[in-house]
Amino acid sequence: MGSPRILVRRDPRVDLLRGIALLTIFVDHVPGNLLGYLTFRNFGFSDAAELFVVLAGFSSMMAYGSCFERDGTMPGLRRIGARCLRLYLVQMGLLVATLGIVWAWGRRFGLDISPIQPILDRGMRSGMTHGLILEALPAYLDILPLYIVLIGVFPVVYLLMRRNPIAALGLSAGLWLLTNLHPALNLPNTVYQRRWFLDPFAWQFLFAIGIGLAMVMRRRDGRLPTVPGLSAAAWAYLLFALLVAAPWHTWGLWDVQFIAVPLTDKTVLAPFRLINILAVLYLALTSGWFRALAERPLVKPVIACGKHSLEVFAVGTLLSLIGRLSFETFGTPLWLQIAVNGIGFLVLFRLGRLLEAGRTASRPAQPVSRIHLSH
């Protein structure tokens, strides 16, 4: 008889946050979408991308860090390699689908295909070659390549974090700061300004913070330590971000520029963006209200999406592409807004539910040796 299987109890708050991030990415990737005025990129300096990446670090530590500790180095490396390969294949599938859909739609309706024109100008073979080596990243196809790089370097980050978390975070912060001081430190992209839109040398810091956060919460049975006064400081910062970053004029309220804040560049994960997402995350994970919300049946569809992030992200990317092309072709009347968002949410919720039902049905019943809170 084999050894008892260690069951891992997921933290529903993390899945809820990631589900919210995925649904927000779908909405934000459709320019002209009225729901886009309600996503949190309009209420502060950061957006769903930052939330997705910090949670990627958290979940990587829980999944692959636990694998290293339980099964050893080689099984852990094999699991990471398999994950990177899966991410890469999904990225290639999205690239091919995007090129095909945009090219066919452009020919049918006479739309501008400039977002993919640099790839087509090289010829399909050369363009796809650059896509295969992640040098051709059209708009909205930049998150998975970043994720591949971050998962690929996880073993190194994990090893450093196990030996000396403070030093590891210090090195990561140093690289982030260097990238902010020298933005040319980036990877090449033949589609967007000759560089990756999400610079992995900068965004690795947020990923490392997620790993450190998971380590702390795992030692405390899923609880994040509360620091006196930190909640008030976080709320004060988010209020400041709201006053500065909210599109007041677009909302038709008033045309006031409170203060010019230059350090908000998304490519290098500028300081104001980093602090913004950390404030949001701290408040969410120390909130009793948010913990209670994550247990309510009403949010189960969102949690199911968060549990199956890769599949939901891939389908959401294609749905947002079709929505974007529809708006460019037919305008943004209310009926089309309702159709794009309604169909999109229904498909994503249904996908999450089906995948979760399949996971539950295929999970074998095995004896339990211990249970710990994880993701």
VOBA-1610 file (N, C-alpha, C; in pm, whole numbers, padded with zeros to 5 digits, always signed):
BEGIN
Met+00085-00120+00000Met+00000+00000+00000Met+00088+00123+00000Gly+00057+00224-00085Gly+00140+00343-00097Gly+00126+00432+00024Ser+00215+00529+00029Ser+00211+00624+00138Ser+00089+00714+00126Pro+00034+00760+00237Pro-00084+00846+00232Pro-00056+00972+00152Arg-00157+01018+00081Arg-00144+01139+00000Arg-00170+01261+00086Ile-00087+01362+00070Ile-00105+01486+00144Ile-00207+01572+00072Leu-00320+01597+00136Leu-00422+01680+00076Leu-00389+01827+00098Val-00412+01908-00003Val-00385+02050+00005Val-00517+02125-00005Arg-00551+02197+00099Arg-00675+02274+00100Arg-00648+02412+00043Arg-00716+02446-00065Arg-00695+02573-00132Arg-00753+02687-00050Asp-00693+02802-00066Asp-00744+02923-00002Asp-00842+02988-00099Pro-00972+02989-00068Pro-01070+03043-00163Pro-01050+03191-00191Arg-00987+03264-00098Arg-00962+03407-00122Arg-00866+03426-00239Val-00766+03341-00248Val-00669+03352-00358Val-00736+03319-00491Asp-00817+03213-00492Asp-00888+03178-00615Asp-00988+03286-00654Leu-01053+03348-00556Leu-01147+03455-00585Leu-01074+03575-00646Leu-00961+03613-00587Leu-00884+03724-00641Leu-00836+03696-00783Arg-00791+03573-00807Arg-00743+03540-00941Arg-00858+03535-01041Gly-00974+03484-00996Gly-01090+03485-01083Gly-01129+03627-01121Ile-01127+03718-01023Ile-01157+03858-01050Ile-01056+03914-01150Ala-00928+03881-01132Ala-00825+03930-01225Ala-00851+03880-01366Leu-00886+03754-01383Leu-00910+03697-01516Leu-01031+03761-01584Leu-01139+03781-01509Leu-01257+03844-01566Leu-01228+03990-01601Thr-01147+04055-01518Thr-01110+04193-01545Thr-01024+04203-01670Ile-00932+04109-01688Ile-00849+04108-01808Ile-00936+04095-01932Phe-01036+04007-01926Phe-01128+03992-02039Phe-01195+04125-02071Val-01246+04194-01970Val-01316+04321-01991Val-01220+04428-02043Asp-01103+04441-01980Asp-01009+04547-02016Asp-00949+04529-02154His-00949+04407-02204His-00890+04381-02335His-00988+04406-02450Val-01103+04466-02418Val-01199+04505-02521Val-01214+04657-02517Pro-01133+04731-02593Pro-01144+04877-02593Pro-01285+04921-02631Gly-01337+05020-02560Gly-01473+05067-02584Gly-01576+04996-02499Asn-01532+04899-02420Asn-01624+04825-02333Asn-01666+04913-02216Leu-01796+04935-02202Leu-01845+05021-02094Leu-01809+04966-01956Leu-01804+04833-01943Leu-01766+04774-01815Leu-01622+04808-01778Gly-01543+04845-01878Gly-01405+04881-01852Gly-01391+05003-01763Tyr-01497+05086-01756Tyr-01493+05202-01667Tyr-01507+05162-01521Leu-01546+05038-01496Leu-01570+04994-01358Leu-01459+04904-01305Thr-01361+04868-01389Thr-01252+04782-01342Thr-01151+04864-01263Phe-01072+04798-01181Phe-00991+04873-01086Phe-00871+04943-01145Arg-00847+04933-01275Arg-00742+05015-01335Arg-00783+05163-01334Asn-00914+05189-01322Asn-00964+05326-01317Asn-00965+05385-01176Phe-00934+05303-01076Phe-00943+05349-00938Phe-00807+05356-00869Gly-00701+05333-00944Gly-00568+05337-00886Gly-00463+05326-00994Phe-00340+05298-00953Phe-00228+05293-01047Phe-00209+05156-01110Ser-00254+05050-01044Ser-00231+04915-01094Ser-00357+04860-01158Asp-00344+04742-01219Asp-00461+04679-01281Asp-00454+04528-01260Ala-00528+04453-01341Ala-00539+04309-01320Ala-00408+04236-01345Ala-00320+04290-01428Ala-00194+04222-01458Ala-00110+04206-01332Glu-00101+04312-01250Glu-00024+04303-01127Glu-00083+04199-01032Leu-00215+04197-01021Leu-00279+04099-00934Leu-00253+03957-00984Phe-00260+03937-01114Phe-00236+03806-01172Phe-00094+03757-01143Val+00005+03845-01156Val+00145+03804-01140Val+00179+03775-00994Val+00133+03859-00901Val+00165+03833-00761Val+00099+03704-00715Leu-00021+03675-00764Leu-00086+03549-00730Leu-00020+03431-00799Ala+00041+03455-00915Ala+00118+03349-00982Ala+00237+03308-00895Gly+00302+03406-00833Gly+00411+03373-00742Gly+00362+03296-00622Phe+00249+03337-00567Phe+00189+03269-00452Phe+00157+03124-00487Ser+00086+03103-00597Ser+00044+02967-00632Ser+00162+02881-00673Ser+00265+02941-00734Ser+00384+02864-00771Ser+00453+02809-00648Met+00461+02891-00543Met+00524+02844-00420Met+00443+02731-00359Met+00312+02743-00358Met+00228+02641-00299Met+00232+02511-00379Ala+00235+02522-00512Ala+00233+02402-00595Ala+00372+02342-00612Tyr+00465+02421-00664Tyr+00598+02366-00698Tyr+00691+02363-00578Gly+00680+02463-00489Gly+00760+02457-00368Gly+00725+02335-00285Ser+00595+02308-00272Ser+00552+02189-00198Ser+00600+02062-00266Cys+00602+02063-00400Cys+00650+01945-00474Cys+00798+01920-00448Phe+00878+02027-00448Phe+01021+02012-00416Phe+01039+01955-00276Glu+00961+02005-00181Glu+00976+01960-00043Glu+00928+01817-00024Arg+00822+01779-00095Arg+00762+01648-00075Arg+00830+01539-00157Asp+00860+01570-00286Asp+00906+01467-00378Asp+01053+01478-00417Gly+01114+01592-00392Gly+01255+01608-00427Gly+01276+01698-00548Thr+01403+01716-00582Thr+01440+01813-00685Thr+01394+01774-00824Met+01425+01653-00867Met+01395+01614-01005Met+01245+01611-01034Pro+01162+01552-00948Pro+01018+01559-00974Pro+00968+01703-00981Gly+01022+01789-00895Gly+00982+01929-00899Gly+01020+01995-01030Leu+01144+01969-01077Leu+01188+02027-01204Leu+01107+01973-01320Arg+01074+01845-01316Arg+00991+01788-01424Arg+00853+01853-01427Arg+00798+01876-01310Arg+00665+01938-01305Arg+00670+02082-01357Ile+00774+02154-01323Ile+00788+02290-01374Ile+00810+02289-01525Gly+00892+02196-01574Gly+00913+02185-01718Gly+00784+02156-01792Ala+00703+02067-01737Ala+00575+02034-01800Ala+00483+02155-01802Arg+00484+02232-01694Arg+00399+02352-01688Arg+00445+02455-01791Cys+00575+02476-01801Cys+00627+02572-01897Cys+00592+02530-02040Leu+00603+02401-02068Leu+00568+02351-02202Leu+00421+02375-02230Arg+00336+02350-02132Arg+00193+02371-02153Arg+00163+02518-02177Leu+00225+02605-02100Leu+00206+02748-02119Leu+00252+02791-02258Tyr+00366+02738-02300Tyr+00421+02772-02431Tyr+00328+02727-02544Leu+00275+02605-02534Leu+00185+02556-02637Leu+00056+02638-02643Val+00005+02678-02526Val-00114+02763-02526Val-00082+02899-02590Gln+00036+02954-02558Gln+00076+03081-02619Gln+00084+03070-02771Met+00140+02960-02821Met+00150+02940-02966Met+00010+02926-03028Gly-00077+02854-02959Gly-00214+02839-03008Gly-00285+02973-03014Leu-00266+03056-02911Leu-00328+03189-02911Leu-00271+03277-03020Leu-00141+03266-03045Leu-00079+03347-03150Leu-00134+03309-03286Val-00139+03180-03315Val-00191+03134-03444Val-00338+03174-03459Ala-00416+03153-03353Ala-00558+03189-03359Ala-00576+03339-03379Thr-00496+03419-03309Thr-00506+03564-03323Thr-00473+03609-03464Leu-00363+03557-03519Leu-00326+03593-03656Leu-00436+03555-03754Gly-00489+03434-03739Gly-00592+03387-03831Gly-00720+03467-03821Ile-00765+03492-03698Ile-00891+03565-03678Ile-00879+03709-03727Val-00771+03777-03691Val-00755+03917-03730Val-00739+03929-03881Trp-00660+03840-03940Trp-00639+03845-04086Trp-00771+03819-04160Ala-00845+03715-04119Ala-00972+03683-04186Ala-01075+03794-04164Trp-01083+03847-04043Trp-01179+03954-04014Trp-01143+04079-04092Gly-01013+04109-04099Gly-00969+04226-04174Gly-01004+04217-04320Arg-00987+04100-04380Arg-01022+04082-04521Arg-01173+04091-04542Arg-01249+04037-04450Arg-01395+04035-04466Arg-01455+04174-04449Phe-01408+04250-04351Phe-01471+04378-04320Phe-01382+04499-04352Gly-01263+04473-04406Gly-01175+04583-04444Gly-01119+04660-04327Leu-01092+04591-04215Leu-01040+04657-04096Leu-00888+04669-04102Asp-00837+04765-04027Asp-00693+04782-04012Asp-00637+04664-03932Ile-00532+04603-03984Ile-00472+04489-03913Ile-00331+04525-03865Ser-00311+04654-03833Ser-00179+04700-03791Ser-00124+04628-03668Pro-00210+04581-03573Pro-00152+04511-03458Pro-00072+04386-03495Ile-00105+04322-03606Ile-00030+04203-03645Ile+00050+04225-03773Gln+00043+04348-03828Gln+00110+04375-03955Gln+00261+04349-03949Pro+00331+04387-03840Pro+00475+04358-03835Pro+00507+04210-03851Ile+00419+04123-03802Ile+00442+03978-03817Ile+00418+03937-03961Leu+00309+03986-04021Leu+00278+03949-04158Leu+00379+04007-04257Asp+00434+04125-04226Asp+00530+04188-04316Asp+00655+04103-04334Arg+00687+04022-04236Arg+00803+03935-04245Arg+00774+03807-04323Gly+00648+03790-04360Gly+00608+03663-04419Gly+00563+03570-04309Met+00468+03485-04338Met+00412+03399-04234Met+00517+03311-04170Arg+00610+03256-04251Arg+00710+03166-04194Arg+00805+03240-04100Ser+00858+03355-04147Ser+00949+03432-04063Ser+00876+03489-03942Gly+00752+03537-03964Gly+00675+03592-03853Gly+00648+03488-03747Met+00612+03368-03789Met+00585+03262-03693Met+00713+03218-03622Thr+00826+03225-03693Thr+00953+03191-03629Thr+00980+03285-03512His+00958+03415-03536His+00975+03511-03427His+00873+03488-03317Gly+00753+03443-03356Gly+00655+03410-03254Gly+00696+03290-03172Leu+00756+03192-03237Leu+00797+03071-03167Leu+00906+03098-03063Ile+00991+03196-03089Ile+01097+03228-02993Ile+01057+03346-02904Leu+00928+03377-02905Leu+00870+03482-02819Leu+00931+03619-02845Glu+00962+03647-02972Glu+01008+03779-03013Glu+00900+03857-03085Ala+00785+03796-03109Ala+00672+03864-03172Ala+00551+03849-03082Leu+00523+03952-03004Leu+00414+03947-02905Leu+00315+04059-02936Pro+00206+04027-03007Pro+00106+04130-03034Pro+00041+04178-02904Ala-00032+04288-02915Ala-00102+04342-02799Ala-00193+04237-02738Tyr-00193+04233-02605Tyr-00277+04144-02526Tyr-00230+03998-02527Leu-00117+03970-02590Leu-00059+03835-02584Leu+00075+03838-02513Asp+00087+03923-02412Asp+00215+03942-02345Asp+00220+03885-02204Ile+00105+03839-02151Ile+00105+03790-02013Ile+00164+03649-02003Leu+00123+03558-02092Leu+00174+03421-02085Leu+00325+03413-02106Pro+00385+03485-02202Pro+00531+03481-02213Pro+00600+03524-02083Leu+00546+03627-02018Leu+00602+03667-01889Leu+00589+03555-01788Tyr+00474+03489-01787Tyr+00448+03379-01694Tyr+00545+03264-01720Ile+00573+03234-01847Ile+00667+03126-01881Ile+00804+03155-01823Val+00851+03278-01841Val+00983+03317-01789Val+00986+03305-01637Leu+00881+03355-01572Leu+00879+03355-01426Leu+00874+03213-01370Ile+00792+03127-01430Ile+00787+02987-01385Ile+00921+02919-01412Gly+00984+02954-01524Gly+01113+02894-01558Gly+01222+02925-01457Val+01219+03046-01400Val+01323+03083-01303Val+01279+03053-01160Phe+01161+02995-01143Phe+01114+02967-01007Phe+01211+02883-00925Pro+01271+02775-00981Pro+01361+02695-00898Pro+01474+02776-00836Val+01528+02872-00911Val+01637+02955-00858Val+01585+03046-00748Val+01472+03110-00773Val+01413+03199-00673Val+01376+03120-00548Tyr+01320+03002-00568Tyr+01280+02918-00454Tyr+01401+02879-00370Leu+01509+02840-00435Leu+01630+02801-00362Leu+01683+02918-00280Leu+01687+03036-00340Leu+01736+03154-00267Leu+01643+03191-00153Met+01513+03179-00176Met+01417+03213-00071Met+01424+03116+00045Arg+01450+02989+00017Arg+01463+02890+00124Arg+01585+02918+00210Arg+01692+02963+00147Arg+01817+02985+00221Arg+01816+03116+00298Asn+01769+03223+00232Asn+01769+03354+00298Asn+01664+03441+00230Pro+01540+03441+00280Pro+01433+03516+00214Pro+01463+03665+00200Ile+01521+03725+00303Ile+01548+03868+00299Ile+01649+03900+00189Ala+01755+03821+00183Ala+01857+03845+00080Ala+01799+03821-00059Ala+01716+03717-00073Ala+01656+03686-00203Ala+01567+03801-00250Leu+01483+03851-00160Leu+01397+03963-00196Leu+01478+04089-00222Gly+01590+04103-00150Gly+01678+04218-00174Gly+01739+04214-00314Leu+01785+04096-00356Leu+01839+04082-00492Leu+01732+04109-00597Ser+01613+04055-00573Ser+01503+04076-00666Ser+01466+04224-00674Ala+01462+04290-00559Ala+01431+04433-00557Ala+01539+04513-00629Gly+01665+04471-00614Gly+01774+04540-00682Gly+01761+04533-00833Leu+01723+04415-00884Leu+01704+04400-01028Leu+01586+04484-01076Trp+01479+04486-00997Trp+01363+04570-01029Trp+01403+04717-01035Leu+01479+04763-00937Leu+01521+04902-00933Leu+01612+04935-01052Leu+01702+04844-01084Leu+01792+04865-01198Leu+01711+04880-01327Thr+01607+04799-01341Thr+01524+04807-01461Thr+01449+04940-01467Asn+01403+04990-01352Asn+01337+05120-01351Asn+01433+05233-01385Leu+01558+05219-01345Leu+01658+05321-01377Leu+01708+05310-01520His+01707+05187-01574His+01756+05161-01710His+01653+05076-01784Pro+01546+05138-01834Pro+01437+05062-01899Pro+01480+04981-02020Ala+01598+05008-02074Ala+01645+04931-02189Ala+01674+04785-02152Leu+01683+04757-02023Leu+01704+04618-01978Leu+01573+04542-01995Asn+01558+04478-02109Asn+01432+04415-02146Asn+01461+04310-02252Leu+01360+04236-02291Leu+01373+04137-02398Leu+01315+04194-02527Pro+01365+04150-02644Pro+01320+04209-02771Pro+01180+04163-02812Asn+01111+04254-02880Asn+00977+04227-02933Asn+00966+04301-03067Thr+00939+04229-03172Thr+00931+04290-03305Thr+00798+04359-03330Val+00704+04351-03236Val+00571+04408-03257Val+00552+04535-03177Tyr+00595+04537-03050Tyr+00568+04652-02962Tyr+00698+04722-02925Gln+00727+04836-02984Gln+00836+04925-02946Gln+00967+04852-02921Arg+00988+04744-02991Arg+01114+04667-02985Arg+01142+04608-02847Arg+01042+04597-02762Arg+01064+04543-02628Arg+00936+04476-02580Trp+00951+04388-02478Trp+00833+04328-02416Trp+00756+04437-02342Phe+00624+04431-02354Phe+00542+04529-02285Phe+00552+04511-02133Leu+00557+04387-02087Leu+00576+04357-01944Leu+00719+04306-01927Asp+00806+04392-01881Asp+00949+04361-01871Asp+00972+04256-01761Pro+01018+04136-01797Pro+01035+04031-01695Pro+01141+04065-01591Phe+01239+04149-01626Phe+01342+04187-01529Phe+01283+04273-01417Ala+01175+04341-01445Ala+01107+04421-01342Ala+00998+04341-01273Trp+00917+04272-01351Trp+00801+04203-01295Trp+00838+04082-01212Gln+00961+04033-01223Gln+01003+03922-01138Gln+00996+03958-00990Phe+01009+04088-00959Phe+01003+04129-00818Phe+00866+04102-00759Leu+00761+04133-00834Leu+00625+04107-00786Leu+00601+03957-00772Phe+00655+03878-00864Phe+00646+03733-00857Phe+00717+03682-00731Ala+00836+03736-00702Ala+00910+03696-00583Ala+00837+03735-00455Ile+00772+03850-00457Ile+00692+03892-00342Ile+00578+03792-00318Gly+00516+03745-00425Gly+00411+03645-00411Gly+00464+03516-00349Ile+00585+03476-00387Ile+00646+03357-00328Ile+00669+03378-00178Gly+00725+03493-00144Gly+00749+03524-00003Gly+00620+03529+00077Leu+00516+03585+00017Leu+00386+03592+00083Leu+00332+03452+00112Ala+00347+03361+00017Ala+00301+03224+00037Ala+00378+03157+00150Met+00509+03181+00157Met+00590+03121+00263Met+00543+03168+00401Val+00516+03297+00412Val+00472+03352+00540Val+00335+03297+00579Met+00242+03297+00484Met+00106+03253+00515Met+00100+03103+00542Arg+00185+03026+00478Arg+00184+02882+00503Arg+00230+02852+00645Arg+00326+02929+00694Arg+00373+02908+00832Arg+00267+02948+00935Arg+00174+03034+00893Arg+00073+03086+00985Arg-00066+03031+00954Asp-00071+02913+00892Asp-00198+02846+00861Asp-00291+02935+00778Gly-00232+03002+00678Gly-00312+03080+00585Gly-00343+03222+00629Arg-00287+03265+00741Arg-00313+03401+00790Arg-00196+03492+00756Leu-00228+03612+00714Leu-00126+03713+00689Leu-00111+03799+00813Pro+00011+03816+00864Pro+00029+03897+00986Pro-00024+04039+00967Thr-00090+04090+01069Thr-00138+04228+01065Thr-00039+04317+01138Val-00013+04431+01081Val+00080+04527+01138Val+00001+04650+01182Pro+00014+04694+01307Pro-00061+04810+01353Pro-00037+04932+01263Gly-00145+04992+01220Gly-00134+05112+01139Gly-00119+05088+00990Leu-00088+04963+00950Leu-00063+04937+00808Leu-00192+04942+00727Ser-00302+04895+00784Ser-00429+04901+00712Ser-00468+05047+00684Ala-00451+05133+00783Ala-00483+05275+00764Ala-00393+05335+00656Ala-00265+05299+00659Ala-00173+05350+00557Ala-00210+05301+00419Ala-00252+05174+00410Ala-00292+05118+00281Ala-00416+05189+00227Trp-00514+05211+00313Trp-00635+05282+00270Trp-00602+05424+00228Ala-00513+05489+00301Ala-00475+05626+00266Ala-00406+05630+00130Tyr-00321+05532+00105Tyr-00253+05529-00025Tyr-00352+05504-00138Leu-00446+05413-00119Leu-00545+05384-00223Leu-00636+05505-00247Leu-00666+05582-00144Leu-00742+05705-00164Leu-00661+05804-00246Phe-00533+05818-00215Phe-00445+05903-00295Phe-00442+05858-00440Ala-00429+05726-00462Ala-00425+05673-00598Ala-00556+05701-00671Leu-00668+05689-00599Leu-00798+05716-00661Leu-00807+05862-00705Leu-00766+05954-00619Leu-00773+06096-00654Leu-00685+06129-00774Val-00569+06065-00781Val-00474+06098-00887Val-00505+06026-01017Ala-00541+05898-01009Ala-00546+05815-01130Ala-00685+05801-01191Ala-00790+05825-01115Ala-00925+05802-01168Ala-00953+05897-01286Pro-01021+05848-01389Pro-01055+05931-01506Pro-01178+06018-01477Trp-01162+06117-01390Trp-01275+06198-01348Trp-01344+06266-01466His-01264+06315-01560His-01322+06385-01675His-01405+06288-01761Thr-01352+06166-01780Thr-01426+06066-01858Thr-01557+06030-01791Trp-01556+06025-01660Trp-01678+05995-01586Trp-01776+06112-01584Gly-01733+06229-01636Gly-01821+06345-01641Gly-01839+06414-01508Leu-01744+06397-01415Leu-01757+06458-01283Leu-01690+06594-01279Trp-01559+06597-01296Trp-01491+06726-01305Trp-01358+06704-01375Asp-01310+06812-01431Asp-01186+06807-01508Asp-01074+06867-01425Val-01022+06784-01333Val-00920+06832-01241Val-00802+06736-01243Gln-00683+06791-01253Gln-00561+06712-01240Gln-00502+06745-01104Phe-00518+06653-01008Phe-00474+06682-00872Phe-00323+06695-00862Ile-00254+06599-00921Ile-00108+06599-00913Ile-00055+06509-01023Ala+00055+06549-01080Ala+00116+06468-01186Ala+00208+06364-01121Val+00183+06238-01150Val+00264+06129-01094Val+00334+06059-01209Pro+00465+06077-01223Pro+00535+06020-01339Pro+00571+05873-01323Leu+00579+05822-01202Leu+00633+05689-01179Leu+00524+05582-01185Thr+00454+05574-01299Thr+00346+05477-01313Thr+00361+05392-01438Asp+00480+05387-01495Asp+00501+05309-01618Asp+00476+05162-01592Lys+00389+05102-01672Lys+00353+04962-01652Lys+00464+04868-01695Thr+00536+04902-01800Thr+00637+04811-01853Thr+00741+04774-01748Val+00787+04873-01670Val+00890+04846-01571Val+00833+04831-01431Leu+00700+04817-01419Leu+00633+04803-01289Leu+00681+04916-01197Ala+00649+05038-01235Ala+00695+05156-01162Ala+00649+05153-01017Pro+00720+05226-00929Pro+00693+05217-00784Pro+00549+05240-00742Phe+00482+05340-00800Phe+00345+05367-00759Phe+00252+05250-00791Arg+00279+05180-00900Arg+00199+05063-00935Arg+00225+04949-00837Leu+00351+04928-00803Leu+00387+04821-00712Leu+00324+04841-00575Ile+00334+04962-00522Ile+00276+04989-00390Ile+00125+04973-00393Asn+00064+05014-00504Asn-00081+05005-00517Asn-00130+04861-00504Ile-00069+04769-00577Ile-00117+04631-00573Ile-00086+04566-00438Leu+00025+04603-00375Leu+00055+04547-00244Leu-00044+04596-00139Ala-00087+04721-00152Ala-00189+04773-00059Ala-00320+04698-00077Val-00361+04677-00201Val-00485+04603-00228Val-00476+04462-00171Leu-00364+04395-00196Leu-00348+04257-00153Leu-00347+04246+00000Tyr-00278+04338+00066Tyr-00274+04334+00212Tyr-00414+04352+00271Leu-00488+04447+00221Leu-00623+04471+00273Leu-00714+04352+00248Ala-00702+04291+00129Ala-00788+04176+00097Ala-00758+04057+00186Leu-00630+04028+00208Leu-00593+03907+00279Leu-00596+03923+00431Thr-00618+04045+00480Thr-00634+04064+00624Thr-00777+04102+00660Ser-00866+04099+00561Ser-01004+04141+00583Ser-01093+04022+00620Gly-01160+04031+00732Gly-01258+03929+00768Gly-01376+03929+00673Trp-01412+04048+00624Trp-01523+04059+00530Trp-01492+03985+00401Phe-01368+04001+00352Phe-01332+03935+00226Phe-01324+03784+00246Arg-01277+03740+00361Arg-01274+03596+00389Arg-01415+03538+00388Ala-01509+03611+00448Ala-01649+03564+00449Ala-01707+03565+00308Leu-01673+03666+00229Leu-01722+03673+00092Leu-01676+03553+00011Ala-01551+03513+00030Ala-01496+03401-00047Ala-01563+03268-00015Glu-01636+03262+00095Glu-01706+03139+00133Glu-01851+03138+00085Arg-01897+03246+00026Arg-02037+03255-00013Arg-02062+03185-00147Pro-02175+03116-00163Pro-02205+03046-00289Pro-02210+03140-00409Leu-02244+03266-00387Leu-02259+03361-00496Leu-02132+03376-00579Val-02016+03364-00515Val-01890+03388-00587Val-01825+03258-00636Lys-01892+03146-00619Lys-01833+03019-00663Lys-01797+03017-00812Pro-01879+03075-00902Pro-01839+03078-01043Pro-01708+03152-01066Val-01686+03260-00991Val-01562+03336-01005Val-01445+03255-00950Ile-01466+03187-00838Ile-01362+03102-00779Ile-01326+02988-00873Ala-01426+02929-00938Ala-01399+02821-01034Ala-01311+02871-01148Cys-01334+02993-01194Cys-01248+03051-01297Cys-01105+03066-01245Gly-01093+03112-01120Gly-00960+03129-01062Gly-00884+03000-01046Lys-00954+02890-01022Lys-00890+02760-01007Lys-00835+02706-01139His-00887+02753-01250His-00847+02702-01381His-00802+02820-01467Ser-00701+02890-01417Ser-00663+03019-01474Ser-00614+03010-01617Leu-00538+02907-01652Leu-00482+02900-01786Leu-00591+02885-01891Glu-00681+02791-01869Glu-00788+02767-01966Glu-00881+02889-01976Val-00914+02946-01862Val-01003+03063-01861Val-00934+03181-01928Phe-00806+03199-01902Phe-00733+03309-01965Phe-00730+03292-02117Ala-00701+03171-02163Ala-00691+03147-02308Ala-00823+03173-02378Val-00930+03117-02324Val-01062+03138-02385Val-01103+03284-02374Gly-01076+03346-02260Gly-01109+03487-02243Gly-01034+03576-02340Thr-00909+03540-02371Thr-00830+03618-02467Thr-00895+03616-02605Leu-00940+03499-02649Leu-01004+03488-02780Leu-01140+03558-02780Leu-01215+03547-02669Leu-01343+03616-02661Leu-01324+03767-02664Ser-01222+03817-02595Ser-01198+03961-02597Ser-01153+04008-02734Leu-01078+03923-02806Leu-01038+03957-02942Leu-01161+03971-03033Ile-01252+03876-03024Ile-01375+03882-03104Ile-01459+04003-03064Gly-01467+04032-02935Gly-01540+04150-02890Gly-01477+04278-02942Arg-01345+04284-02938Arg-01275+04403-02988Arg-01300+04424-03136Leu-01292+04318-03213Leu-01316+04327-03357Leu-01462+04363-03386Ser-01552+04310-03306Ser-01695+04342-03323Ser-01720+04490-03300Phe-01660+04546-03196Phe-01677+04688-03168Phe-01619+04774-03280Glu-01502+04733-03331Glu-01439+04810-03438Glu-01522+04803-03566Thr-01595+04696-03584Thr-01673+04677-03707Thr-01811+04739-03698Phe-01879+04718-03587Phe-02020+04756-03577Phe-02044+04870-03478Gly-01939+04924-03420Gly-01958+05027-03319Gly-01983+04966-03182Thr-02027+05051-03090Thr-02047+05004-02952Thr-02188+05032-02903Pro-02292+04993-02979Pro-02429+05011-02929Pro-02454+04925-02806Leu-02557+04962-02732Leu-02584+04893-02605Leu-02610+04746-02627Trp-02681+04710-02732Trp-02713+04569-02753Trp-02588+04486-02775Leu-02489+04546-02844Leu-02364+04473-02867Leu-02280+04467-02741Gln-02284+04574-02661Gln-02215+04571-02532Gln-02269+04456-02446Ile-02402+04445-02441Ile-02464+04338-02361Ile-02427+04201-02416Ala-02425+04189-02549Ala-02394+04060-02610Ala-02250+04019-02583Val-02157+04111-02606Val-02014+04078-02587Val-01985+04040-02443Asn-02032+04122-02349Asn-02004+04094-02208Asn-02085+03977-02156Gly-02213+03971-02194Gly-02297+03862-02147Gly-02249+03726-02195Ile-02222+03716-02325Ile-02172+03589-02379Ile-02036+03556-02320Gly-01950+03657-02307Gly-01817+03633-02253Gly-01822+03577-02111Phe-01898+03640-02024Phe-01907+03593-01886Phe-01972+03455-01878Leu-02076+03434-01955Leu-02143+03304-01952Leu-02049+03192-01995Val-01973+03216-02102Val-01879+03115-02151Val-01771+03087-02046Leu-01715+03193-01988Leu-01607+03174-01891Leu-01658+03106-01763Phe-01775+03146-01716Phe-01831+03081-01596Phe-01863+02934-01624Arg-01917+02907-01741Arg-01949+02770-01776Arg-01822+02687-01789Leu-01719+02745-01848Leu-01591+02675-01862Leu-01533+02642-01725Gly-01531+02740-01636Gly-01480+02716-01502Gly-01557+02607-01430Arg-01688+02608-01445Arg-01771+02508-01378Arg-01744+02368-01434Leu-01734+02356-01566Leu-01708+02226-01628Leu-01572+02171-01587Leu-01471+02258-01587Leu-01338+02213-01550Leu-01331+02173-01403Glu-01400+02246-01319Glu-01401+02212-01176Glu-01477+02082-01151Ala-01587+02061-01225Ala-01660+01936-01211Ala-01575+01818-01257Gly-01499+01837-01365Gly-01411+01731-01413Gly-01300+01701-01316Arg-01244+01805-01252Arg-01139+01783-01154Arg-01191+01707-01033Thr-01310+01746-00986Thr-01368+01680-00869Thr-01398+01533-00897Ala-01449+01506-01019Ala-01484+01369-01053Ala-01362+01280-01069Ser-01249+01338-01113Ser-01129+01257-01138Ser-01037+01247-01018Arg-01068+01319-00909Arg-00981+01316-00791Arg-00998+01184-00718Pro-00890+01107-00703Pro-00901+00977-00636Pro-00914+00992-00485Ala-00986+00901-00426Ala-00999+00899-00280Ala-00880+00824-00222Gln-00800+00892-00139Gln-00682+00831-00079Gln-00677+00869+00068Pro-00607+00790+00148Pro-00594+00824+00290Pro-00518+00954+00308Val-00550+01024+00414Val-00492+01155+00440Val-00392+01144+00555Ser-00271+01199+00534Ser-00173+01198+00640Ser-00174+01330+00715Arg-00198+01442+00645Arg-00206+01572+00711Arg-00272+01668+00614Ile-00321+01774+00669Ile-00388+01875+00588Ile-00327+02011+00626His-00290+02089+00525His-00242+02223+00554His-00303+02319+00452Leu-00317+02443+00494Leu-00377+02543+00408Leu-00282+02579+00296Ser-00330+02574+00174Ser-00243+02605+00061Ser-00328+02653-00053His-00258+02673-00162His-00329+02711-00284His-00298+02612-00394
//
